[in-house]
Amino acid sequence: MSKVTKKILEYTVVFEPADEGGYIARIPSLNNIATQGETFEEAVINIQDAIRGVISVMEEEKLEVPQEKPNTVFSRVSVDYPFAIA
């Protein structure tokens, strides 16, 4: 009997409110793939489907599947605007 193992891949997803409503979801570290959903929950499901699709194509084409580095930090950064000229 063969043993099936499952590997869990994790990616940081950026969710932004869409102008027309709902959410846009994108993954910078996975070729910046993007999708949308009418609700946050739908956007989560759609981005999971998009991840599976992209990984499936990459495996078929024998490409390396990008994996996010575990110490990746996402943070907001502020700057003064308009820019002051000294």
C-alpha positions as CSV (number, residue, x, y, z in Angstrom):
1,M,0.0,0.0,0.0
2,S,1.4,3.4,-1.0
3,K,1.3,6.3,1.4
4,V,-0.1,9.7,0.2
5,T,1.5,12.7,1.7
6,K,0.2,16.2,1.5
7,K,2.2,19.4,1.4
8,I,0.6,22.6,2.6
9,L,1.8,25.8,0.8
10,E,1.1,29.2,2.3
11,Y,1.1,32.5,0.5
12,T,0.4,36.0,1.8
13,V,-2.6,37.4,0.0
14,V,-3.3,41.2,-0.4
15,F,-7.0,41.9,-0.2
16,E,-8.2,45.3,-1.4
17,P,-11.7,46.7,-1.6
18,A,-12.8,46.9,-5.3
19,D,-14.2,50.2,-6.5
20,E,-17.3,48.4,-7.7
21,G,-17.7,46.5,-4.5
22,G,-16.3,43.2,-3.3
23,Y,-12.6,42.5,-3.0
24,I,-9.6,42.1,-5.2
25,A,-7.1,39.4,-4.0
26,R,-3.6,39.1,-5.3
27,I,-0.4,37.3,-4.4
28,P,2.8,39.2,-5.0
29,S,5.1,36.2,-4.4
30,L,3.2,33.9,-6.8
31,N,3.6,35.8,-10.1
32,N,1.2,38.5,-8.7
33,I,-1.8,36.4,-9.6
34,A,-5.1,38.1,-8.9
35,T,-8.8,37.4,-8.7
36,Q,-11.8,39.0,-7.1
37,G,-15.0,38.2,-5.2
38,E,-18.3,39.9,-4.4
39,T,-17.6,39.2,-0.7
40,F,-14.4,38.6,1.2
41,E,-15.2,34.9,1.6
42,E,-15.7,34.6,-2.1
43,A,-12.4,36.3,-2.8
44,V,-10.7,33.8,-0.5
45,I,-12.2,30.8,-2.3
46,N,-11.4,32.4,-5.7
47,I,-7.8,33.0,-4.8
48,Q,-7.4,29.5,-3.5
49,D,-8.7,28.2,-6.8
50,A,-6.3,30.5,-8.7
51,I,-3.4,29.2,-6.6
52,R,-4.3,25.6,-7.5
53,G,-4.6,26.5,-11.1
54,V,-1.3,28.3,-11.3
55,I,0.6,25.6,-9.5
56,S,-1.0,22.9,-11.7
57,V,0.2,24.7,-14.8
58,M,3.7,25.2,-13.4
59,E,4.0,21.5,-12.5
60,E,2.8,20.5,-16.0
61,E,5.4,22.8,-17.5
62,K,8.0,21.5,-15.1
63,L,8.6,25.0,-13.6
64,E,9.6,25.6,-10.0
65,V,6.7,26.6,-7.8
66,P,7.6,29.8,-6.0
67,Q,7.4,29.6,-2.2
68,E,7.3,32.5,0.1
69,K,10.2,33.0,2.4
70,P,9.1,32.4,6.0
71,N,10.5,35.7,7.3
72,T,8.7,37.9,4.7
73,V,7.3,41.0,6.3
74,F,4.5,43.1,5.0
75,S,4.0,46.5,6.5
76,R,2.6,49.9,5.8
77,V,5.1,52.7,5.3
78,S,4.3,56.4,5.5
79,V,5.9,59.3,3.7
80,D,5.1,63.0,3.8
81,Y,3.3,64.4,0.8
82,P,3.7,66.7,-0.9
83,F,7.4,66.1,-0.6
84,A,9.3,68.8,1.2
85,I,12.2,70.3,-0.6
86,A,14.9,71.7,1.7
